[in-house]
């Protein structure tokens, strides 16, 4: 089966590495200047908000990406795929 992708302009992000003994997320913040276009497997997209796209990552990690564009634009792209 062919994997489907969406092109997104992504910027700064937060990687969730897991949880500590108090069940608080262990977060690594990565700040970058501007946005870069990336192809993201649609199957990796877990949710979209007006500020972030949540995707899964390797070894059970998650990434909250800031994205360039409007929520409805991203929503429509995902629903078309």
Backbone atoms as SQL, in Angstrom:
CREATE TABLE atoms (id INTEGER PRIMARY KEY, chain TEXT, resi INTEGER, resn TEXT, atom TEXT, x REAL, y REAL, z REAL);
INSERT INTO atoms VALUES
  (1, 'A', 1, 'UNK', 'N', 0.833, -1.173, 0.000),
  (2, 'A', 1, 'UNK', 'CA', 0.000, 0.000, 0.000),
  (3, 'A', 1, 'UNK', 'C', 0.888, 1.250, 0.000),
  (4, 'A', 2, 'UNK', 'N', 0.543, 2.230, -0.822),
  (5, 'A', 2, 'UNK', 'CA', 1.302, 3.467, -0.912),
  (6, 'A', 2, 'UNK', 'C', 0.990, 4.368, 0.281),
  (7, 'A', 3, 'UNK', 'N', 2.035, 4.888, 0.918),
  (8, 'A', 3, 'UNK', 'CA', 1.840, 5.791, 2.054),
  (9, 'A', 3, 'UNK', 'C', 1.530, 7.187, 1.534),
  (10, 'A', 4, 'UNK', 'N', 0.580, 7.870, 2.153),
  (11, 'A', 4, 'UNK', 'CA', 0.183, 9.204, 1.731),
  (12, 'A', 4, 'UNK', 'C', 0.873, 10.255, 2.585),
  (13, 'A', 5, 'UNK', 'N', 1.232, 11.368, 1.939),
  (14, 'A', 5, 'UNK', 'CA', 1.956, 12.449, 2.592),
  (15, 'A', 5, 'UNK', 'C', 1.232, 13.767, 2.400),
  (16, 'A', 6, 'UNK', 'N', 1.530, 14.706, 3.294),
  (17, 'A', 6, 'UNK', 'CA', 1.048, 16.073, 3.187),
  (18, 'A', 6, 'UNK', 'C', 2.268, 16.980, 3.296),
  (19, 'A', 7, 'UNK', 'N', 2.309, 18.031, 2.477),
  (20, 'A', 7, 'UNK', 'CA', 3.403, 18.995, 2.560),
  (21, 'A', 7, 'UNK', 'C', 2.992, 20.103, 3.525),
  (22, 'A', 8, 'UNK', 'N', 3.844, 20.354, 4.512),
  (23, 'A', 8, 'UNK', 'CA', 3.577, 21.357, 5.541),
  (24, 'A', 8, 'UNK', 'C', 4.792, 22.250, 5.725),
  (25, 'A', 9, 'UNK', 'N', 4.576, 23.496, 6.123),
  (26, 'A', 9, 'UNK', 'CA', 5.661, 24.399, 6.506),
  (27, 'A', 9, 'UNK', 'C', 5.719, 24.379, 8.032),
  (28, 'A', 10, 'UNK', 'N', 6.759, 23.742, 8.575),
  (29, 'A', 10, 'UNK', 'CA', 6.888, 23.531, 10.021),
  (30, 'A', 10, 'UNK', 'C', 8.052, 24.324, 10.578),
  (31, 'A', 11, 'UNK', 'N', 7.919, 24.721, 11.828),
  (32, 'A', 11, 'UNK', 'CA', 8.954, 25.536, 12.458),
  (33, 'A', 11, 'UNK', 'C', 9.387, 24.974, 13.799),
  (34, 'A', 12, 'UNK', 'N', 9.379, 25.834, 14.802),
  (35, 'A', 12, 'UNK', 'CA', 9.785, 25.420, 16.147),
  (36, 'A', 12, 'UNK', 'C', 8.894, 24.283, 16.616),
  (37, 'A', 13, 'UNK', 'N', 9.448, 23.445, 17.480),
  (38, 'A', 13, 'UNK', 'CA', 8.688, 22.281, 17.926),
  (39, 'A', 13, 'UNK', 'C', 9.105, 21.847, 19.315),
  (40, 'A', 14, 'UNK', 'N', 8.256, 21.011, 19.893),
  (41, 'A', 14, 'UNK', 'CA', 8.510, 20.448, 21.219),
  (42, 'A', 14, 'UNK', 'C', 8.427, 18.936, 21.098),
  (43, 'A', 15, 'UNK', 'N', 9.486, 18.260, 21.516),
  (44, 'A', 15, 'UNK', 'CA', 9.527, 16.806, 21.464),
  (45, 'A', 15, 'UNK', 'C', 9.206, 16.265, 22.856),
  (46, 'A', 16, 'UNK', 'N', 8.196, 15.409, 22.924),
  (47, 'A', 16, 'UNK', 'CA', 7.830, 14.779, 24.194),
  (48, 'A', 16, 'UNK', 'C', 8.560, 13.439, 24.254),
  (49, 'A', 17, 'UNK', 'N', 9.479, 13.307, 25.213),
  (50, 'A', 17, 'UNK', 'CA', 10.315, 12.111, 25.344),
  (51, 'A', 17, 'UNK', 'C', 9.710, 11.059, 26.266),
  (52, 'A', 18, 'UNK', 'N', 8.623, 11.385, 26.904),
  (53, 'A', 18, 'UNK', 'CA', 8.005, 10.457, 27.841),
  (54, 'A', 18, 'UNK', 'C', 7.502, 11.218, 29.051),
  (55, 'A', 19, 'UNK', 'N', 7.401, 10.515, 30.163),
  (56, 'A', 19, 'UNK', 'CA', 6.856, 11.104, 31.385),
  (57, 'A', 19, 'UNK', 'C', 7.770, 10.798, 32.564),
  (58, 'A', 20, 'UNK', 'N', 7.828, 11.736, 33.509),
  (59, 'A', 20, 'UNK', 'CA', 8.642, 11.523, 34.706),
  (60, 'A', 20, 'UNK', 'C', 7.844, 10.747, 35.756),
  (61, 'A', 21, 'UNK', 'N', 8.429, 10.585, 36.943),
  (62, 'A', 21, 'UNK', 'CA', 7.789, 9.811, 38.007),
  (63, 'A', 21, 'UNK', 'C', 6.493, 10.443, 38.519),
  (64, 'A', 22, 'UNK', 'N', 6.280, 11.736, 38.212),
  (65, 'A', 22, 'UNK', 'CA', 5.045, 12.431, 38.594),
  (66, 'A', 22, 'UNK', 'C', 4.062, 12.536, 37.426),
  (67, 'A', 23, 'UNK', 'N', 4.326, 11.766, 36.384),
  (68, 'A', 23, 'UNK', 'CA', 3.490, 11.725, 35.175),
  (69, 'A', 23, 'UNK', 'C', 3.462, 13.056, 34.436),
  (70, 'A', 24, 'UNK', 'N', 4.536, 13.852, 34.586),
  (71, 'A', 24, 'UNK', 'CA', 4.676, 15.116, 33.861),
  (72, 'A', 24, 'UNK', 'C', 5.496, 14.859, 32.604),
  (73, 'A', 25, 'UNK', 'N', 5.061, 15.452, 31.480),
  (74, 'A', 25, 'UNK', 'CA', 5.785, 15.258, 30.226),
  (75, 'A', 25, 'UNK', 'C', 7.222, 15.749, 30.332),
  (76, 'A', 26, 'UNK', 'N', 8.141, 14.983, 29.761),
  (77, 'A', 26, 'UNK', 'CA', 9.535, 15.397, 29.626),
  (78, 'A', 26, 'UNK', 'C', 9.648, 15.989, 28.228),
  (79, 'A', 27, 'UNK', 'N', 9.821, 17.318, 28.146),
  (80, 'A', 27, 'UNK', 'CA', 9.723, 18.040, 26.877),
  (81, 'A', 27, 'UNK', 'C', 11.049, 18.703, 26.533),
  (82, 'A', 28, 'UNK', 'N', 11.466, 18.531, 25.287),
  (83, 'A', 28, 'UNK', 'CA', 12.634, 19.221, 24.729),
  (84, 'A', 28, 'UNK', 'C', 12.109, 20.261, 23.754),
  (85, 'A', 29, 'UNK', 'N', 12.397, 21.547, 24.015),
  (86, 'A', 29, 'UNK', 'CA', 11.937, 22.623, 23.131),
  (87, 'A', 29, 'UNK', 'C', 13.036, 22.952, 22.122),
  (88, 'A', 30, 'UNK', 'N', 12.648, 22.974, 20.847),
  (89, 'A', 30, 'UNK', 'CA', 13.575, 23.289, 19.760),
  (90, 'A', 30, 'UNK', 'C', 13.044, 24.530, 19.057),
  (91, 'A', 31, 'UNK', 'N', 13.823, 25.615, 19.102),
  (92, 'A', 31, 'UNK', 'CA', 13.419, 26.875, 18.483),
  (93, 'A', 31, 'UNK', 'C', 14.239, 27.094, 17.223),
  (94, 'A', 32, 'UNK', 'N', 13.537, 27.364, 16.137),
  (95, 'A', 32, 'UNK', 'CA', 14.202, 27.651, 14.859),
  (96, 'A', 32, 'UNK', 'C', 13.643, 28.959, 14.315),
  (97, 'A', 33, 'UNK', 'N', 14.404, 29.566, 13.426),
  (98, 'A', 33, 'UNK', 'CA', 13.933, 30.786, 12.768),
  (99, 'A', 33, 'UNK', 'C', 13.200, 30.378, 11.496),
  (100, 'A', 34, 'UNK', 'N', 11.991, 30.834, 11.376),
  (101, 'A', 34, 'UNK', 'CA', 11.236, 30.587, 10.158),
  (102, 'A', 34, 'UNK', 'C', 10.648, 29.190, 10.090),
  (103, 'A', 35, 'UNK', 'N', 10.186, 28.860, 8.901),
  (104, 'A', 35, 'UNK', 'CA', 9.527, 27.592, 8.652),
  (105, 'A', 35, 'UNK', 'C', 10.191, 26.900, 7.471),
  (106, 'A', 36, 'UNK', 'N', 10.178, 25.575, 7.483),
  (107, 'A', 36, 'UNK', 'CA', 10.730, 24.774, 6.386),
  (108, 'A', 36, 'UNK', 'C', 9.649, 23.826, 5.905),
  (109, 'A', 37, 'UNK', 'N', 9.579, 23.663, 4.589),
  (110, 'A', 37, 'UNK', 'CA', 8.618, 22.711, 4.036),
  (111, 'A', 37, 'UNK', 'C', 9.092, 21.293, 4.305),
  (112, 'A', 38, 'UNK', 'N', 8.159, 20.449, 4.717),
  (113, 'A', 38, 'UNK', 'CA', 8.454, 19.042, 4.991),
  (114, 'A', 38, 'UNK', 'C', 7.298, 18.199, 4.484),
  (115, 'A', 39, 'UNK', 'N', 7.613, 16.995, 4.037),
  (116, 'A', 39, 'UNK', 'CA', 6.583, 16.018, 3.729),
  (117, 'A', 39, 'UNK', 'C', 6.389, 15.159, 4.964),
  (118, 'A', 40, 'UNK', 'N', 5.162, 15.068, 5.430),
  (119, 'A', 40, 'UNK', 'CA', 4.837, 14.311, 6.641),
  (120, 'A', 40, 'UNK', 'C', 3.842, 13.219, 6.257),
  (121, 'A', 41, 'UNK', 'N', 4.118, 12.000, 6.681),
  (122, 'A', 41, 'UNK', 'CA', 3.178, 10.910, 6.450),
  (123, 'A', 41, 'UNK', 'C', 1.876, 11.223, 7.178),
  (124, 'A', 42, 'UNK', 'N', 0.776, 11.173, 6.462),
  (125, 'A', 42, 'UNK', 'CA', -0.521, 11.484, 7.053),
  (126, 'A', 42, 'UNK', 'C', -0.809, 10.574, 8.240),
  (127, 'A', 43, 'UNK', 'N', -0.371, 9.345, 8.176),
  (128, 'A', 43, 'UNK', 'CA', -0.604, 8.406, 9.279),
  (129, 'A', 43, 'UNK', 'C', 0.072, 8.859, 10.575),
  (130, 'A', 44, 'UNK', 'N', 1.098, 9.721, 10.484),
  (131, 'A', 44, 'UNK', 'CA', 1.784, 10.209, 11.685),
  (132, 'A', 44, 'UNK', 'C', 1.051, 11.347, 12.366),
  (133, 'A', 45, 'UNK', 'N', 0.135, 12.032, 11.659),
  (134, 'A', 45, 'UNK', 'CA', -0.588, 13.175, 12.217),
  (135, 'A', 45, 'UNK', 'C', -1.631, 12.671, 13.205),
  (136, 'A', 46, 'UNK', 'N', -1.522, 13.131, 14.442),
  (137, 'A', 46, 'UNK', 'CA', -2.443, 12.705, 15.500),
  (138, 'A', 46, 'UNK', 'C', -3.524, 13.737, 15.774),
  (139, 'A', 47, 'UNK', 'N', -3.182, 15.023, 15.684),
  (140, 'A', 47, 'UNK', 'CA', -4.180, 16.069, 15.880),
  (141, 'A', 47, 'UNK', 'C', -3.653, 17.390, 15.331),
  (142, 'A', 48, 'UNK', 'N', -4.600, 18.314, 15.116),
  (143, 'A', 48, 'UNK', 'CA', -4.268, 19.658, 14.632),
  (144, 'A', 48, 'UNK', 'C', -5.070, 20.647, 15.466),
  (145, 'A', 49, 'UNK', 'N', -4.368, 21.671, 15.956),
  (146, 'A', 49, 'UNK', 'CA', -5.039, 22.764, 16.657),
  (147, 'A', 49, 'UNK', 'C', -4.697, 24.049, 15.914),
  (148, 'A', 50, 'UNK', 'N', -5.182, 25.156, 16.424),
  (149, 'A', 50, 'UNK', 'CA', -4.887, 26.428, 15.747),
  (150, 'A', 50, 'UNK', 'C', -3.423, 26.834, 15.903),
  (151, 'A', 51, 'UNK', 'N', -2.694, 26.175, 16.799),
  (152, 'A', 51, 'UNK', 'CA', -1.291, 26.528, 17.020),
  (153, 'A', 51, 'UNK', 'C', -0.326, 25.408, 16.638),
  (154, 'A', 52, 'UNK', 'N', -0.720, 24.146, 16.839),
  (155, 'A', 52, 'UNK', 'CA', 0.211, 23.035, 16.658),
  (156, 'A', 52, 'UNK', 'C', -0.376, 21.892, 15.841),
  (157, 'A', 53, 'UNK', 'N', 0.530, 21.152, 15.226),
  (158, 'A', 53, 'UNK', 'CA', 0.211, 19.842, 14.654),
  (159, 'A', 53, 'UNK', 'C', 0.974, 18.837, 15.499),
  (160, 'A', 54, 'UNK', 'N', 0.274, 17.850, 16.029),
  (161, 'A', 54, 'UNK', 'CA', 0.897, 16.801, 16.833),
  (162, 'A', 54, 'UNK', 'C', 1.148, 15.601, 15.931),
  (163, 'A', 55, 'UNK', 'N', 2.407, 15.148, 15.887),
  (164, 'A', 55, 'UNK', 'CA', 2.757, 13.950, 15.117),
  (165, 'A', 55, 'UNK', 'C', 3.497, 12.976, 16.026),
  (166, 'A', 56, 'UNK', 'N', 3.445, 11.693, 15.640),
  (167, 'A', 56, 'UNK', 'CA', 4.265, 10.757, 16.389),
  (168, 'A', 56, 'UNK', 'C', 5.672, 10.773, 15.805),
  (169, 'A', 57, 'UNK', 'N', 6.594, 10.188, 16.553),
  (170, 'A', 57, 'UNK', 'CA', 8.009, 10.228, 16.225),
  (171, 'A', 57, 'UNK', 'C', 8.579, 8.850, 16.557),
  (172, 'A', 58, 'UNK', 'N', 9.863, 8.711, 16.586),
  (173, 'A', 58, 'UNK', 'CA', 10.473, 7.414, 16.859),
  (174, 'A', 58, 'UNK', 'C', 10.385, 7.042, 18.335),
  (175, 'A', 59, 'UNK', 'N', 10.369, 5.755, 18.592),
  (176, 'A', 59, 'UNK', 'CA', 10.407, 5.193, 19.946),
  (177, 'A', 59, 'UNK', 'C', 9.338, 5.773, 20.869),
  (178, 'A', 60, 'UNK', 'N', 8.123, 5.942, 20.352),
  (179, 'A', 60, 'UNK', 'CA', 7.007, 6.383, 21.176),
  (180, 'A', 60, 'UNK', 'C', 6.974, 7.860, 21.514),
  (181, 'A', 61, 'UNK', 'N', 7.853, 8.631, 20.928),
  (182, 'A', 61, 'UNK', 'CA', 7.862, 10.062, 21.209),
  (183, 'A', 61, 'UNK', 'C', 6.806, 10.769, 20.362),
  (184, 'A', 62, 'UNK', 'N', 6.445, 12.011, 20.768),
  (185, 'A', 62, 'UNK', 'CA', 5.526, 12.858, 20.018),
  (186, 'A', 62, 'UNK', 'C', 6.211, 14.192, 19.765),
  (187, 'A', 63, 'UNK', 'N', 5.779, 14.868, 18.706),
  (188, 'A', 63, 'UNK', 'CA', 6.287, 16.216, 18.428),
  (189, 'A', 63, 'UNK', 'C', 5.109, 17.156, 18.196),
  (190, 'A', 64, 'UNK', 'N', 5.123, 18.272, 18.923),
  (191, 'A', 64, 'UNK', 'CA', 4.184, 19.361, 18.683),
  (192, 'A', 64, 'UNK', 'C', 4.895, 20.379, 17.791),
  (193, 'A', 65, 'UNK', 'N', 4.462, 20.510, 16.548),
  (194, 'A', 65, 'UNK', 'CA', 5.078, 21.416, 15.580),
  (195, 'A', 65, 'UNK', 'C', 4.263, 22.703, 15.461),
  (196, 'A', 66, 'UNK', 'N', 4.943, 23.840, 15.451),
  (197, 'A', 66, 'UNK', 'CA', 4.288, 25.067, 15.014),
  (198, 'A', 66, 'UNK', 'C', 4.224, 24.999, 13.502),
  (199, 'A', 67, 'UNK', 'N', 3.151, 25.487, 12.920),
  (200, 'A', 67, 'UNK', 'CA', 3.049, 25.437, 11.472),
  (201, 'A', 67, 'UNK', 'C', 2.682, 26.800, 10.905),
  (202, 'A', 68, 'UNK', 'N', 3.030, 26.987, 9.650),
  (203, 'A', 68, 'UNK', 'CA', 2.702, 28.213, 8.942),
  (204, 'A', 68, 'UNK', 'C', 1.421, 27.968, 8.153),
  (205, 'A', 69, 'UNK', 'N', 0.502, 28.880, 8.244),
  (206, 'A', 69, 'UNK', 'CA', -0.753, 28.738, 7.527),
  (207, 'A', 69, 'UNK', 'C', -1.929, 28.804, 8.473),
  (208, 'A', 70, 'UNK', 'N', -3.082, 28.622, 7.907),
  (209, 'A', 70, 'UNK', 'CA', -4.320, 28.690, 8.666),
  (210, 'A', 70, 'UNK', 'C', -4.817, 27.293, 9.008),
  (211, 'A', 71, 'UNK', 'N', -5.477, 27.172, 10.137),
  (212, 'A', 71, 'UNK', 'CA', -6.034, 25.892, 10.581),
  (213, 'A', 71, 'UNK', 'C', -6.914, 25.267, 9.496),
  (214, 'A', 72, 'UNK', 'N', -7.830, 26.041, 8.932),
  (215, 'A', 72, 'UNK', 'CA', -8.752, 25.488, 7.931),
  (216, 'A', 72, 'UNK', 'C', -8.027, 25.007, 6.682),
  (217, 'A', 73, 'UNK', 'N', -6.921, 25.662, 6.328),
  (218, 'A', 73, 'UNK', 'CA', -6.125, 25.228, 5.178),
  (219, 'A', 73, 'UNK', 'C', -5.529, 23.838, 5.441),
  (220, 'A', 74, 'UNK', 'N', -4.964, 23.636, 6.618),
  (221, 'A', 74, 'UNK', 'CA', -4.390, 22.351, 6.990),
  (222, 'A', 74, 'UNK', 'C', -5.486, 21.290, 7.078),
  (223, 'A', 75, 'UNK', 'N', -6.580, 21.655, 7.702),
  (224, 'A', 75, 'UNK', 'CA', -7.725, 20.748, 7.834),
  (225, 'A', 75, 'UNK', 'C', -8.189, 20.267, 6.463),
  (226, 'A', 76, 'UNK', 'N', -8.360, 21.203, 5.545),
  (227, 'A', 76, 'UNK', 'CA', -8.838, 20.857, 4.199),
  (228, 'A', 76, 'UNK', 'C', -7.841, 19.967, 3.456),
  (229, 'A', 77, 'UNK', 'N', -6.554, 20.243, 3.624),
  (230, 'A', 77, 'UNK', 'CA', -5.530, 19.385, 2.986),
  (231, 'A', 77, 'UNK', 'C', -5.622, 17.955, 3.505),
  (232, 'A', 78, 'UNK', 'N', -5.772, 17.822, 4.814),
  (233, 'A', 78, 'UNK', 'CA', -5.855, 16.479, 5.399),
  (234, 'A', 78, 'UNK', 'C', -7.133, 15.752, 4.983),
  (235, 'A', 79, 'UNK', 'N', -8.221, 16.464, 4.907),
  (236, 'A', 79, 'UNK', 'CA', -9.489, 15.813, 4.537),
  (237, 'A', 79, 'UNK', 'C', -9.513, 15.416, 3.067),
  (238, 'A', 80, 'UNK', 'N', -8.779, 16.131, 2.210),
  (239, 'A', 80, 'UNK', 'CA', -8.706, 15.788, 0.781),
  (240, 'A', 80, 'UNK', 'C', -7.884, 14.534, 0.562),
  (241, 'A', 81, 'UNK', 'N', -6.858, 14.328, 1.405),
  (242, 'A', 81, 'UNK', 'CA', -5.974, 13.178, 1.252),
  (243, 'A', 81, 'UNK', 'C', -6.738, 11.977, 1.655);
